[in-house]
Amino acid sequence: MKFIRHNDKSKIYSNKRKLKGTGISITESLTKIRLEKLKIAREKHGFRNVWTMDGKIYFKSDDEKPTLFLDWWILISEVEKE
């Protein structure tokens, strides 16, 4: 599905967690590279702790504060330090 207005897309994606437990899911269309990054992030941080919004990958760390997945190489070095 392609949205004409960004506002409509934001409303849909911000409410997608209401579908938990229904067997229905809504996912963004990501580039191949971002999809690979998402897969690796989910393997490291868990499926429920990683999500996308507007093509950016976010993950929830131990302190429960959402962290933006800004620079992939910086994140890799931070994870290796832990």
N, C-alpha and C positions, 0 to 999 in steps of 0.2 A: 504494500500500500504506500502511495506517495502522498505526502501532505502538501497542501497549497500554502497554509499558514503555519509558521513555526509555533505560534501560540497553541494551535490545535494539537500538534505533535507533543508539545510539552505537557498538556493536560492529560493526554492518553498515557504517556510514559510515566508521569508522576503518580498515576493511579494504578499502575500495573501490579503493585504488590497486593491489591485487593483481590487479585485472582489466585492467591496462594491456596493450594489445596483443591483447586477446581480441575486441574489437569490442563488448563489453558495457559499459555505463556505468550508474552510479547517480547520480541527481541529486535534490536536495531540491526540494520544492515551495515556491517563494518568492512573495511578493506581487509585484504588477506593478511597484511602485516599486523593490523590491530587485532584481528581475530586470533592470530598466533600468540600475541602478547596477553590477550584475555585468557586464553587456555593455560598459559604458563602461570599467570597470576592466580587463577582458580586452583591450580595444582598446589601452589605454595601457601595460599591463604584460605582455601576452602571455597566451595561453590557459593555458599550463602553470604560470604564476606566480600565478594567482588561483584561489581555491577558496572554498567555503562550508562552514560547520559550525554547526549549531544556528541557522540563519538569519542568521548573521553572515558578512560577506564579509572574507576575508583575502587579502593579497598578499605575495609575497616580493620584497623590494627587492634592490638590488645587494649588500648585505652578507650576504645569505642568511638573515637573521633574520626570521622571520615577523612581519608587522606587522598589527595589527587595524585594520580599516577602520571606525574609530569614527564620525567625523563627516564626512559627505560634503563639506561646504563647507570644512572645514579641509584635507581631502585635496586638493581642487581647488587651493586656494591654495598648498599645498606643492609640487604637481606643476608649477604655473606658475613657481615660483621656480627650478626646476632647469634 
